[in-house]
Amino acid sequence: MDINHTVELIGLAFELAGVGVLAAGSALAFVRSLVSLISIRDGSLAYRHLRLYLGRALMIGLELLIAADIIHSIAVDPTFATVGVLGLIVLVRTFLSWSIDVEINGEWPWQRARLHKGESPGRDEV
């Protein structure tokens, strides 16, 4: 087994993990939202929970898929075309991650750092 094949397998593992996180996280988000709706009977709270948990699953899944793209670009012979495609994919997925983060937290990441100095990460736990 050569190094390129090993790197391809690692990239595939990251892709599978990303898809798994997206699928499992989405299912868990819907279940938690449904439980919230049934137990509390507050549709707006259940909707907020759905958006929060689904957004988190999407962010983690996208990060894993970006890592897989980077790993796959290492496995092939890098050319300007493959690096350009990788750059475009990373740019689009990063924009999606930022958009999801803004949807979840209601502010840009750099605004949060400036507004909440001294607070530990994870301050927005439900």
N, CA, C and O atoms as a printed pandas DataFrame, in Angstrom:
     atom_number atom_name residue_name chain_id  residue_number  x_coord  y_coord  z_coord
0              1         N          MET        A               1    0.861   -1.178    0.000
1              2        CA          MET        A               1    0.000    0.000    0.000
2              3         C          MET        A               1    0.905    1.238    0.000
3              4         O          MET        A               1    1.751    1.396    0.880
4              5         N          ASP        A               2    0.721    2.100   -0.982
5              6        CA          ASP        A               2    1.551    3.294   -1.053
6              7         C          ASP        A               2    0.908    4.446   -0.283
7              8         O          ASP        A               2   -0.233    4.352    0.169
8              9         N          ILE        A               3    1.653    5.516   -0.146
9             10        CA          ILE        A               3    1.213    6.658    0.668
10            11         C          ILE        A               3   -0.020    7.333    0.073
11            12         O          ILE        A               3   -0.903    7.766    0.813
12            13         N          ASN        A               4   -0.091    7.429   -1.260
13            14        CA          ASN        A               4   -1.257    8.068   -1.886
14            15         C          ASN        A               4   -2.541    7.300   -1.592
15            16         O          ASN        A               4   -3.589    7.894   -1.338
16            17         N          HIS        A               5   -2.447    5.982   -1.629
17            18        CA          HIS        A               5   -3.625    5.165   -1.327
18            19         C          HIS        A               5   -4.042    5.349    0.133
19            20         O          HIS        A               5   -5.231    5.444    0.437
20            21         N          THR        A               6   -3.065    5.398    1.026
21            22        CA          THR        A               6   -3.353    5.610    2.450
22            23         C          THR        A               6   -4.022    6.957    2.671
23            24         O          THR        A               6   -4.999    7.056    3.414
24            25         N          VAL        A               7   -3.502    7.987    2.033
25            26        CA          VAL        A               7   -4.083    9.323    2.178
26            27         C          VAL        A               7   -5.495    9.354    1.595
27            28         O          VAL        A               7   -6.377   10.004    2.157
28            29         N          GLU        A               8   -5.719    8.668    0.487
29            30        CA          GLU        A               8   -7.065    8.586   -0.094
30            31         C          GLU        A               8   -8.036    7.923    0.878
31            32         O          GLU        A               8   -9.174    8.369    1.025
32            33         N          LEU        A               9   -7.584    6.854    1.543
33            34        CA          LEU        A               9   -8.444    6.182    2.525
34            35         C          LEU        A               9   -8.752    7.092    3.713
35            36         O          LEU        A               9   -9.872    7.091    4.225
36            37         N          ILE        A              10   -7.772    7.857    4.144
37            38        CA          ILE        A              10   -7.998    8.805    5.240
38            39         C          ILE        A              10   -9.005    9.870    4.802
39            40         O          ILE        A              10   -9.901   10.233    5.564
40            41         N          GLY        A              11   -8.853   10.363    3.580
41            42        CA          GLY        A              11   -9.814   11.336    3.050
42            43         C          GLY        A              11  -11.213   10.760    2.971
43            44         O          GLY        A              11  -12.187   11.439    3.294
44            45         N          LEU        A              12  -11.317    9.508    2.542
45            46        CA          LEU        A              12  -12.620    8.841    2.486
46            47         C          LEU        A              12  -13.222    8.706    3.885
47            48         O          LEU        A              12  -14.428    8.874    4.069
48            49         N          ALA        A              13  -12.371    8.402    4.870
49            50        CA          ALA        A              13  -12.855    8.301    6.252
50            51         C          ALA        A              13  -13.417    9.643    6.728
51            52         O          ALA        A              13  -14.449    9.683    7.397
52            53         N          PHE        A              14  -12.741   10.735    6.384
53            54        CA          PHE        A              14  -13.248   12.060    6.758
54            55         C          PHE        A              14  -14.564   12.365    6.042
55            56         O          PHE        A              14  -15.473   12.945    6.636
56            57         N          GLU        A              15  -14.667   11.977    4.771
57            58        CA          GLU        A              15  -15.923   12.189    4.044
58            59         C          GLU        A              15  -17.065   11.409    4.688
59            60         O          GLU        A              15  -18.158   11.940    4.883
60            61         N          LEU        A              16  -16.805   10.152    5.015
61            62        CA          LEU        A              16  -17.836    9.337    5.657
62            63         C          LEU        A              16  -18.213    9.904    7.018
63            64         O          LEU        A              16  -19.387    9.914    7.388
64            65         N          ALA        A              17  -17.216   10.374    7.762
65            66        CA          ALA        A              17  -17.502   10.979    9.065
66            67         C          ALA        A              17  -18.347   12.241    8.891
67            68         O          ALA        A              17  -19.287   12.469    9.652
68            69         N          GLY        A              18  -18.019   13.050    7.901
69            70        CA          GLY        A              18  -18.787   14.268    7.645
70            71         C          GLY        A              18  -20.228   13.970    7.289
71            72         O          GLY        A              18  -21.146   14.602    7.811
72            73         N          VAL        A              19  -20.428   13.009    6.402
73            74        CA          VAL        A              19  -21.789   12.626    6.017
74            75         C          VAL        A              19  -22.512   12.005    7.211
75            76         O          VAL        A              19  -23.701   12.251    7.416
76            77         N          GLY        A              20  -21.798   11.202    7.996
77            78        CA          GLY        A              20  -22.400   10.602    9.184
78            79         C          GLY        A              20  -22.838   11.638   10.197
79            80         O          GLY        A              20  -23.919   11.535   10.777
80            81         N          VAL        A              21  -21.991   12.644   10.410
81            82        CA          VAL        A              21  -22.346   13.722   11.337
82            83         C          VAL        A              21  -23.555   14.485   10.813
83            84         O          VAL        A              21  -24.458   14.822   11.579
84            85         N          LEU        A              22  -23.578   14.758    9.517
85            86        CA          LEU        A              22  -24.732   15.458    8.944
86            87         C          LEU        A              22  -26.018   14.653    9.123
87            88         O          LEU        A              22  -27.046   15.204    9.517
88            89         N          ALA        A              23  -25.962   13.365    8.837
89            90        CA          ALA        A              23  -27.163   12.531    8.938
90            91         C          ALA        A              23  -27.585   12.332   10.390
91            92         O          ALA        A              23  -28.745   12.551   10.738
92            93         N          ALA        A              24  -26.646   11.917   11.235
93            94        CA          ALA        A              24  -26.985   11.654   12.635
94            95         C          ALA        A              24  -27.353   12.941   13.364
95            96         O          ALA        A              24  -28.298   12.965   14.153
96            97         N          GLY        A              25  -26.609   14.005   13.098
97            98        CA          GLY        A              25  -26.901   15.279   13.746
98            99         C          GLY        A              25  -28.254   15.833   13.350
99           100         O          GLY        A              25  -28.970   16.394   14.180
100          101         N          SER        A              26  -28.604   15.678   12.082
101          102        CA          SER        A              26  -29.923   16.136   11.626
102          103         C          SER        A              26  -31.033   15.326   12.279
103          104         O          SER        A              26  -32.029   15.883   12.741
104          105         N          ALA        A              27  -30.858   14.010   12.314
105          106        CA          ALA        A              27  -31.866   13.161   12.954
106          107         C          ALA        A              27  -31.999   13.500   14.435
107          108         O          ALA        A              27  -33.109   13.608   14.956
108          109         N          LEU        A              28  -30.867   13.667   15.109
109          110        CA          LEU        A              28  -30.891   14.014   16.531
110          111         C          LEU        A              28  -31.547   15.375   16.755
111          112         O          LEU        A              28  -32.288   15.560   17.720
112          113         N          ALA        A              29  -31.276   16.316   15.871
113          114        CA          ALA        A              29  -31.888   17.645   15.998
114          115         C          ALA        A              29  -33.404   17.553   15.891
115          116         O          ALA        A              29  -34.123   18.186   16.664
116          117         N          PHE        A              30  -33.890   16.767   14.938
117          118        CA          PHE        A              30  -35.339   16.617   14.788
118          119         C          PHE        A              30  -35.953   15.901   15.994
119          120         O          PHE        A              30  -37.029   16.276   16.459
120          121         N          VAL        A              31  -35.270   14.873   16.498
121          122        CA          VAL        A              31  -35.789   14.152   17.661
122          123         C          VAL        A              31  -35.829   15.061   18.881
123          124         O          VAL        A              31  -36.834   15.103   19.591
124          125         N          ARG        A              32  -34.734   15.794   19.133
125          126        CA          ARG        A              32  -34.701   16.691   20.293
126          127         C          ARG        A              32  -35.752   17.785   20.170
127          128         O          ARG        A              32  -36.372   18.172   21.161
128          129         N          SER        A              33  -35.948   18.273   18.980
129          130        CA          SER        A              33  -36.966   19.298   18.766
130          131         C          SER        A              33  -38.364   18.730   18.995
131          132         O          SER        A              33  -39.215   19.386   19.597
132          133         N          LEU        A              34  -38.596   17.526   18.522
133          134        CA          LEU        A              34  -39.892   16.885   18.717
134          135         C          LEU        A              34  -40.151   16.615   20.200
135          136         O          LEU        A              34  -41.261   16.831   20.686
136          137         N          VAL        A              35  -39.131   16.143   20.921
137          138        CA          VAL        A              35  -39.268   15.921   22.363
138          139         C          VAL        A              35  -39.574   17.237   23.063
139          140         O          VAL        A              35  -40.422   17.290   23.954
140          141         N          SER        A              36  -38.888   18.288   22.663
141          142        CA          SER        A              36  -39.139   19.607   23.247
142          143         C          SER        A              36  -40.568   20.057   22.968
143          144         O          SER        A              36  -41.233   20.610   23.843
144          145         N          LEU        A              37  -41.027   19.823   21.766
145          146        CA          LEU        A              37  -42.393   20.214   21.400
146          147         C          LEU        A              37  -43.431   19.432   22.205
147          148         O          LEU        A              37  -44.421   19.997   22.670
148          149         N          ILE        A              38  -43.197   18.139   22.364
149          150        CA          ILE        A              38  -44.154   17.297   23.087
150          151         C          ILE        A              38  -44.142   17.606   24.583
151          152         O          ILE        A              38  -45.200   17.720   25.201
152          153         N          SER        A              39  -42.950   17.741   25.165
153          154        CA          SER        A              39  -42.873   17.912   26.617
154          155         C          SER        A              39  -43.217   19.324   27.073
155          156         O          SER        A              39  -43.891   19.493   28.089
156          157         N          ILE        A              40  -42.772   20.328   26.352
157          158        CA          ILE        A              40  -42.984   21.712   26.784
158          159         C          ILE        A              40  -44.195   22.331   26.090
159          160         O          ILE        A              40  -44.793   23.277   26.602
160          161         N          ARG        A              41  -44.551   21.801   24.935
161          162        CA          ARG        A              41  -45.670   22.313   24.131
162          163         C          ARG        A              41  -45.467   23.778   23.737
163          164         O          ARG        A              41  -46.402   24.578   23.726
164          165         N          ASP        A              42  -44.232   24.095   23.419
165          166        CA          ASP        A              42  -43.898   25.447   22.973
166          167         C          ASP        A              42  -43.265   25.325   21.591
167          168         O          ASP        A              42  -42.097   24.957   21.466
168          169         N          GLY        A              43  -44.037   25.633   20.560
169          170        CA          GLY        A              43  -43.559   25.490   19.196
170          171         C          GLY        A              43  -42.374   26.372   18.867
171          172         O          GLY        A              43  -41.481   25.958   18.129
172          173         N          SER        A              44  -42.353   27.584   19.406
173          174        CA          SER        A              44  -41.238   28.484   19.094
174          175         C          SER        A              44  -39.947   27.993   19.738
175          176         O          SER        A              44  -38.878   28.125   19.143
176          177         N          LEU        A              45  -40.025   27.428   20.945
177          178        CA          LEU        A              45  -38.830   26.878   21.588
178          179         C          LEU        A              45  -38.347   25.644   20.834
179          180         O          LEU        A              45  -37.145   25.469   20.638
180          181         N          ALA        A              46  -39.260   24.801   20.418
181          182        CA          ALA        A              46  -38.888   23.617   19.646
182          183         C          ALA        A              46  -38.223   24.023   18.334
183          184         O          ALA        A              46  -37.258   23.392   17.904
184          185         N          TYR        A              47  -38.733   25.065   17.702
185          186        CA          TYR        A              47  -38.142   25.561   16.457
186          187         C          TYR        A              47  -36.728   26.097   16.702
187          188         O          TYR        A              47  -35.819   25.836   15.914
188          189         N          ARG        A              48  -36.546   26.843   17.787
189          190        CA          ARG        A              48  -35.208   27.362   18.114
190          191         C          ARG        A              48  -34.238   26.221   18.395
191          192         O          ARG        A              48  -33.083   26.264   17.972
192          193         N          HIS        A              49  -34.714   25.193   19.116
193          194        CA          HIS        A              49  -33.862   24.030   19.371
194          195         C          HIS        A              49  -33.485   23.340   18.063
195          196         O          HIS        A              49  -32.333   22.950   17.873
196          197         N          LEU        A              50  -34.450   23.192   17.167
197          198        CA          LEU        A              50  -34.172   22.559   15.880
198          199         C          LEU        A              50  -33.104   23.336   15.121
199          200         O          LEU        A              50  -32.149   22.744   14.618
200          201         N          ARG        A              51  -33.254   24.642   15.036
201          202        CA          ARG        A              51  -32.265   25.465   14.326
202          203         C          ARG        A              51  -30.894   25.384   14.980
203          204         O          ARG        A              51  -29.882   25.293   14.284
204          205         N          LEU        A              52  -30.848   25.415   16.294
205          206        CA          LEU        A              52  -29.579   25.374   17.008
206          207         C          LEU        A              52  -28.865   24.043   16.786
207          208         O          LEU        A              52  -27.701   24.025   16.387
208          209         N          TYR        A              53  -29.548   22.941   17.039
209          210        CA          TYR        A              53  -28.913   21.629   16.924
210          211         C          TYR        A              53  -28.616   21.262   15.475
211          212         O          TYR        A              53  -27.581   20.661   15.190
212          213         N          LEU        A              54  -29.503   21.614   14.567
213          214        CA          LEU        A              54  -29.258   21.344   13.157
214          215         C          LEU        A              54  -28.088   22.186   12.650
215          216         O          LEU        A              54  -27.253   21.695   11.891
216          217         N          GLY        A              55  -28.028   23.441   13.064
217          218        CA          GLY        A              55  -26.915   24.302   12.671
218          219         C          GLY        A              55  -25.581   23.780   13.161
219          220         O          GLY        A              55  -24.590   23.810   12.432
220          221         N          ARG        A              56  -25.553   23.301   14.392
221          222        CA          ARG        A              56  -24.305   22.747   14.928
222          223         C          ARG        A              56  -23.875   21.506   14.161
223          224         O          ARG        A              56  -22.692   21.339   13.861
224          225         N          ALA        A              57  -24.825   20.635   13.841
225          226        CA          ALA        A              57  -24.499   19.434   13.071
226          227         C          ALA        A              57  -23.978   19.810   11.685
227          228         O          ALA        A              57  -23.023   19.209   11.193
228          229         N          LEU        A              58  -24.603   20.799   11.060
229          230        CA          LEU        A              58  -24.146   21.245    9.741
230          231         C          LEU        A              58  -22.734   21.815    9.808
231          232         O          LEU        A              58  -21.913   21.548    8.931
232          233         N          MET        A              59  -22.450   22.594   10.840
233          234        CA          MET        A              59  -21.115   23.186   10.960
234          235         C          MET        A              59  -20.042   22.116   11.129
235          236         O          MET        A              59  -19.001   22.170   10.473
236          237         N          ILE        A              60  -20.289   21.153   12.000
237          238        CA          ILE        A              60  -19.300   20.093   12.224
238          239         C          ILE        A              60  -19.148   19.240   10.968
239          240         O          ILE        A              60  -18.030   18.900   10.583
240          241         N          GLY        A              61  -20.259   18.893   10.331
241          242        CA          GLY        A              61  -20.191   18.113    9.104
242          243         C          GLY        A              61  -19.429   18.831    8.003
243          244         O          GLY        A              61  -18.631   18.215    7.297
244          245         N          LEU        A              62  -19.668   20.130    7.850
245          246        CA          LEU        A              62  -18.941   20.909    6.839
246          247         C          LEU        A              62  -17.450   20.962    7.136
247          248         O          LEU        A              62  -16.633   20.874    6.219
248          249         N          GLU        A              63  -17.088   21.105    8.404
249          250        CA          GLU        A              63  -15.667   21.130    8.761
250          251         C          GLU        A              63  -14.994   19.815    8.381
251          252         O          GLU        A              63  -13.879   19.818    7.860
252          253         N          LEU        A              64  -15.661   18.699    8.636
253          254        CA          LEU        A              64  -15.094   17.401    8.270
254          255         C          LEU        A              64  -14.989   17.252    6.756
255          256         O          LEU        A              64  -14.014   16.688    6.260
256          257         N          LEU        A              65  -15.971   17.743    6.020
257          258        CA          LEU        A              65  -15.915   17.657    4.562
258          259         C          LEU        A              65  -14.822   18.558    3.984
259          260         O          LEU        A              65  -14.199   18.207    2.982
260          261         N          ILE        A              66  -14.588   19.707    4.603
261          262        CA          ILE        A              66  -13.475   20.562    4.176
262          263         C          ILE        A              66  -12.155   19.843    4.409
263          264         O          ILE        A              66  -11.268   19.868    3.555
264          265         N          ALA        A              67  -12.026   19.201    5.572
265          266        CA          ALA        A              67  -10.803   18.444    5.859
266          267         C          ALA        A              67  -10.610   17.330    4.830
267          268         O          ALA        A              67   -9.488   17.087    4.388
268          269         N          ALA        A              68  -11.684   16.660    4.451
269          270        CA          ALA        A              68  -11.591   15.602    3.442
270          271         C          ALA        A              68  -11.122   16.160    2.104
271          272         O          ALA        A              68  -10.302   15.539    1.428
272          273         N          ASP        A              69  -11.634   17.322    1.717
273          274        CA          ASP        A              69  -11.200   17.942    0.459
274          275         C          ASP        A              69   -9.715   18.279    0.492
275          276         O          ASP        A              69   -9.003   18.068   -0.489
276          277         N          ILE        A              70   -9.258   18.795    1.608
277          278        CA          ILE        A              70   -7.837   19.132    1.739
278          279         C          ILE        A              70   -6.992   17.868    1.654
279          280         O          ILE        A              70   -5.966   17.850    0.974
280          281         N          ILE        A              71   -7.414   16.821    2.334
281          282        CA          ILE        A              71   -6.668   15.559    2.309
282          283         C          ILE        A              71   -6.641   14.982    0.900
283          284         O          ILE        A              71   -5.598   14.507    0.452
284          285         N          HIS        A              72   -7.765   15.014    0.194
285          286        CA          HIS        A              72   -7.800   14.503   -1.179
286          287         C          HIS        A              72   -6.892   15.315   -2.095
287          288         O          HIS        A              72   -6.290   14.760   -3.015
288          289         N          SER        A              73   -6.787   16.603   -1.861
289          290        CA          SER        A              73   -5.917   17.418   -2.713
290          291         C          SER        A              73   -4.451   17.093   -2.469
291          292         O          SER        A              73   -3.623   17.273   -3.361
292          293         N          ILE        A              74   -4.124   16.623   -1.287
293          294        CA          ILE        A              74   -2.751   16.220   -0.996
294          295         C          ILE        A              74   -2.435   14.905   -1.691
295          296         O          ILE        A              74   -1.310   14.698   -2.146
296          297         N          ALA        A              75   -3.418   14.011   -1.777
297          298        CA          ALA        A              75   -3.200   12.678   -2.334
298          299         C          ALA        A              75   -2.929   12.714   -3.835
299          300         O          ALA        A              75   -2.148   11.906   -4.338
300          301         N          VAL        A              76   -3.555   13.627   -4.548
301          302        CA          VAL        A              76   -3.327   13.712   -5.991
302          303         C          VAL        A              76   -2.160   14.654   -6.251
303          304         O          VAL        A              76   -1.768   15.434   -5.383
304          305         N          ASP        A              77   -1.622   14.570   -7.436
305          306        CA          ASP        A              77   -0.552   15.494   -7.796
306          307         C          ASP        A              77   -1.130   16.893   -7.886
307          308         O          ASP        A              77   -1.979   17.162   -8.735
308          309         N          PRO        A              78   -0.677   17.790   -7.016
309          310        CA          PRO        A              78   -1.266   19.137   -7.020
310          311         C          PRO        A              78   -0.908   19.908   -8.294
311          312         O          PRO        A              78    0.264   20.058   -8.642
312          313         N          THR        A              79   -1.929   20.380   -8.966
313          314        CA          THR        A              79   -1.756   21.262  -10.112
314          315         C          THR        A              79   -2.509   22.546   -9.800
315          316         O          THR        A              79   -3.239   22.621   -8.811
316          317         N          PHE        A              80   -2.332   23.541  -10.633
317          318        CA          PHE        A              80   -3.060   24.788  -10.416
318          319         C          PHE        A              80   -4.570   24.555  -10.493
319          320         O          PHE        A              80   -5.337   25.196   -9.775
320          321         N          ALA        A              81   -4.987   23.648  -11.355
321          322        CA          ALA        A              81   -6.422   23.367  -11.487
322          323         C          ALA        A              81   -6.976   22.727  -10.220
323          324         O          ALA        A              81   -8.022   23.146   -9.724
324          325         N          THR        A              82   -6.279   21.703   -9.683
325          326        CA          THR        A              82   -6.787   21.048   -8.473
326          327         C          THR        A              82   -6.727   21.972   -7.271
327          328         O          THR        A              82   -7.623   21.955   -6.427
328          329         N          VAL        A              83   -5.685   22.774   -7.187
329          330        CA          VAL        A              83   -5.588   23.734   -6.080
330          331         C          VAL        A              83   -6.674   24.798   -6.213
331          332         O          VAL        A              83   -7.248   25.224   -5.211
332          333         N          GLY        A              84   -6.958   25.228   -7.436
333          334        CA          GLY        A              84   -8.025   26.207   -7.648
334          335         C          GLY        A              84   -9.391   25.662   -7.283
335          336         O          GLY        A              84  -10.192   26.348   -6.648
336          337         N          VAL        A              85   -9.659   24.418   -7.686
337          338        CA          VAL        A              85  -10.934   23.787   -7.332
338          339         C          VAL        A              85  -11.031   23.624   -5.824
339          340         O          VAL        A              85  -12.079   23.894   -5.237
340          341         N          LEU        A              86   -9.947   23.185   -5.192
341          342        CA          LEU        A              86   -9.939   23.049   -3.737
342          343         C          LEU        A              86  -10.198   24.391   -3.069
343          344         O          LEU        A              86  -10.983   24.477   -2.125
344          345         N          GLY        A              87   -9.543   25.430   -3.552
345          346        CA          GLY        A              87   -9.747   26.761   -2.978
346          347         C          GLY        A              87  -11.185   27.218   -3.095
347          348         O          GLY        A              87  -11.732   27.803   -2.161
348          349         N          LEU        A              88  -11.795   26.957   -4.224
349          350        CA          LEU        A              88  -13.197   27.334   -4.425
350          351         C          LEU        A              88  -14.121   26.546   -3.496
351          352         O          LEU        A              88  -15.042   27.108   -2.905
352          353         N          ILE        A              89  -13.869   25.249   -3.374
353          354        CA          ILE        A              89  -14.689   24.421   -2.482
354          355         C          ILE        A              89  -14.547   24.885   -1.043
355          356         O          ILE        A              89  -15.544   25.027   -0.336
356          357         N          VAL        A              90  -13.328   25.121   -0.607
357          358        CA          VAL        A              90  -13.100   25.583    0.769
358          359         C          VAL        A              90  -13.752   26.941    0.982
359          360         O          VAL        A              90  -14.335   27.185    2.038
360          361         N          LEU        A              91  -13.663   27.821    0.003
361          362        CA          LEU        A              91  -14.276   29.143    0.115
362          363         C          LEU        A              91  -15.795   29.038    0.270
363          364         O          LEU        A              91  -16.378   29.694    1.133
364          365         N          VAL        A              92  -16.427   28.224   -0.552
365          366        CA          VAL        A              92  -17.881   28.065   -0.477
366          367         C          VAL        A              92  -18.285   27.437    0.852
367          368         O          VAL        A              92  -19.224   27.905    1.497
368          369         N          ARG        A              93  -17.593   26.394    1.263
369          370        CA          ARG        A              93  -17.955   25.726    2.515
370          371         C          ARG        A              93  -17.666   26.608    3.722
371          372         O          ARG        A              93  -18.406   26.570    4.706
372          373         N          THR        A              94  -16.605   27.398    3.661
373          374        CA          THR        A              94  -16.325   28.324    4.762
374          375         C          THR        A              94  -17.410   29.383    4.849
375          376         O          THR        A              94  -17.852   29.728    5.945
376          377         N          PHE        A              95  -17.845   29.901    3.706
377          378        CA          PHE        A              95  -18.941   30.870    3.705
378          379         C          PHE        A              95  -20.207   30.250    4.291
379          380         O          PHE        A              95  -20.917   30.898    5.061
380          381         N          LEU        A              96  -20.489   29.006    3.932
381          382        CA          LEU        A              96  -21.654   28.323    4.495
382          383         C          LEU        A              96  -21.521   28.167    6.006
383          384         O          LEU        A              96  -22.489   28.370    6.738
384          385         N          SER        A              97  -20.328   27.806    6.477
385          386        CA          SER        A              97  -20.109   27.667    7.920
386          387         C          SER        A              97  -20.332   28.987    8.631
387          388         O          SER        A              97  -20.977   29.025    9.679
388          389         N          TRP        A              98  -19.809   30.067    8.077
389          390        CA          TRP        A              98  -20.000   31.387    8.698
390          391         C          TRP        A              98  -21.472   31.774    8.696
391          392         O          TRP        A              98  -21.978   32.317    9.678
392          393         N          SER        A              99  -22.156   31.494    7.595
393          394        CA          SER        A              99  -23.581   31.822    7.523
394          395         C          SER        A              99  -24.374   31.054    8.569
395          396         O          SER        A              99  -25.263   31.609    9.215
396          397         N          ILE        A             100  -24.055   29.786    8.735
397          398        CA          ILE        A             100  -24.736   28.981    9.751
398          399         C          ILE        A             100  -24.410   29.510   11.140
399          400         O          ILE        A             100  -25.291   29.587   11.996
400          401         N          ASP        A             101  -23.153   29.876   11.371
401          402        CA          ASP        A             101  -22.750   30.425   12.671
402          403         C          ASP        A             101  -23.514   31.706   12.977
403          404         O          ASP        A             101  -23.953   31.910   14.109
404          405         N          VAL        A             102  -23.677   32.565   11.987
405          406        CA          VAL        A             102  -24.438   33.805   12.187
406          407         C          VAL        A             102  -25.902   33.480   12.474
407          408         O          VAL        A             102  -26.522   34.124   13.321
408          409         N          GLU        A             103  -26.458   32.494   11.784
409          410        CA          GLU        A             103  -27.844   32.097   12.037
410          411         C          GLU        A             103  -28.024   31.585   13.457
411          412         O          GLU        A             103  -29.029   31.881   14.103
412          413         N          ILE        A             104  -27.059   30.819   13.945
413          414        CA          ILE        A             104  -27.167   30.248   15.289
414          415         C          ILE        A             104  -26.979   31.313   16.359
415          416         O          ILE        A             104  -27.774   31.402   17.295
416          417         N          ASN        A             105  -25.928   32.121   16.227
417          418        CA          ASN        A             105  -25.548   33.050   17.293
418          419         C          ASN        A             105  -26.045   34.475   17.096
419          420         O          ASN        A             105  -26.051   35.259   18.045
420          421         N          GLY        A             106  -26.458   34.823   15.889
421          422        CA          GLY        A             106  -26.982   36.161   15.646
422          423         C          GLY        A             106  -25.928   37.242   15.512
423          424         O          GLY        A             106  -26.256   38.429   15.535
424          425         N          GLU        A             107  -24.669   36.855   15.372
425          426        CA          GLU        A             107  -23.590   37.836   15.208
426          427         C          GLU        A             107  -22.416   37.154   14.506
427          428         O          GLU        A             107  -22.288   35.930   14.531
428          429         N          TRP        A             108  -21.562   37.967   13.880
429          430        CA          TRP        A             108  -20.371   37.439   13.220
430          431         C          TRP        A             108  -19.375   36.972   14.273
431          432         O          TRP        A             108  -19.356   37.507   15.382
432          433         N          PRO        A             109  -18.541   35.977   13.942
433          434        CA          PRO        A             109  -17.581   35.475   14.934
434          435         C          PRO        A             109  -16.659   36.556   15.488
435          436         O          PRO        A             109  -16.338   36.533   16.676
436          437         N          TRP        A             110  -16.225   37.501   14.658
437          438        CA          TRP        A             110  -15.330   38.544   15.159
438          439         C          TRP        A             110  -16.072   39.542   16.042
439          440         O          TRP        A             110  -15.461   40.160   16.914
440          441         N          GLN        A             111  -17.371   39.710   15.835
441          442        CA          GLN        A             111  -18.147   40.562   16.735
442          443         C          GLN        A             111  -18.285   39.896   18.093
443          444         O          GLN        A             111  -18.201   40.562   19.125
444          445         N          ARG        A             112  -18.493   38.608   18.098
445          446        CA          ARG        A             112  -18.638   37.864   19.337
446          447         C          ARG        A             112  -17.366   37.962   20.166
447          448         O          ARG        A             112  -17.430   38.135   21.383
448          449         N          ALA        A             113  -16.216   37.854   19.520
449          450        CA          ALA        A             113  -14.951   37.943   20.246
450          451         C          ALA        A             113  -14.778   39.321   20.864
451          452         O          ALA        A             113  -14.275   39.442   21.981
452          453         N          ARG        A             114  -15.184   40.348   20.156
453          454        CA          ARG        A             114  -15.038   41.710   20.657
454          455         C          ARG        A             114  -16.058   42.011   21.754
455          456         O          ARG        A             114  -15.735   42.693   22.727
456          457         N          LEU        A             115  -17.276   41.515   21.607
457          458        CA          LEU        A             115  -18.337   41.828   22.553
458          459         C          LEU        A             115  -18.272   41.003   23.827
459          460         O          LEU        A             115  -18.742   41.443   24.876
460          461         N          HIS        A             116  -17.702   39.825   23.748
461          462        CA          HIS        A             116  -17.744   38.910   24.878
462          463         C          HIS        A             116  -16.345   38.554   25.359
463          464         O          HIS        A             116  -16.069   37.380   25.605
464          465         N          LYS        A             117  -15.474   39.509   25.497
465          466        CA          LYS        A             117  -14.117   39.251   25.973
466          467         C          LYS        A             117  -14.183   38.668   27.375
467          468         O          LYS        A             117  -14.956   39.114   28.223
468          469         N          GLY        A             118  -13.362   37.672   27.589
469          470        CA          GLY        A             118  -13.279   37.078   28.907
470          471         C          GLY        A             118  -14.248   35.939   29.149
471          472         O          GLY        A             118  -14.111   35.228   30.144
472          473         N          GLU        A             119  -15.225   35.738   28.273
473          474        CA          GLU        A             119  -16.148   34.627   28.443
474          475         C          GLU        A             119  -15.570   33.399   27.757
475          476         O          GLU        A             119  -14.904   33.504   26.727
476          477         N          SER        A             120  -15.829   32.254   28.330
477          478        CA          SER        A             120  -15.308   31.019   27.766
478          479         C          SER        A             120  -16.130   30.613   26.547
479          480         O          SER        A             120  -17.295   30.990   26.427
480          481         N          PRO        A             121  -15.518   29.836   25.636
481          482        CA          PRO        A             121  -16.281   29.329   24.501
482          483         C          PRO        A             121  -17.413   28.444   24.996
483          484         O          PRO        A             121  -17.304   27.812   26.047
484          485         N          GLY        A             122  -18.475   28.402   24.251
485          486        CA          GLY        A             122  -19.614   27.587   24.629
486          487         C          GLY        A             122  -20.594   28.315   25.518
487          488         O          GLY        A             122  -21.413   27.684   26.187
488          489         N          ARG        A             123  -20.525   29.622   25.536
489          490        CA          ARG        A             123  -21.401   30.416   26.389
490          491         C          ARG        A             123  -22.845   30.330   25.958
491          492         O          ARG        A             123  -23.743   30.697   26.715
492          493         N          ASP        A             124  -23.081   29.846   24.745
493          494        CA          ASP        A             124  -24.434   29.820   24.202
494          495         C          ASP        A             124  -25.104   28.460   24.368
495          496         O          ASP        A             124  -26.009   28.118   23.607
496          497         N          GLU        A             125  -24.669   27.690   25.350
497          498        CA          GLU        A             125  -25.255   26.376   25.575
498          499         C          GLU        A             125  -26.724   26.497   25.933
499          500         O          GLU        A             125  -27.140   27.434   26.615
500          501         N          VAL        A             126  -27.489   25.547   25.469
501          502        CA          VAL        A             126  -28.926   25.531   25.760
502          503         C          VAL        A             126  -29.155   24.741   27.017
503          504         O          VAL        A             126  -30.296   24.594   27.455
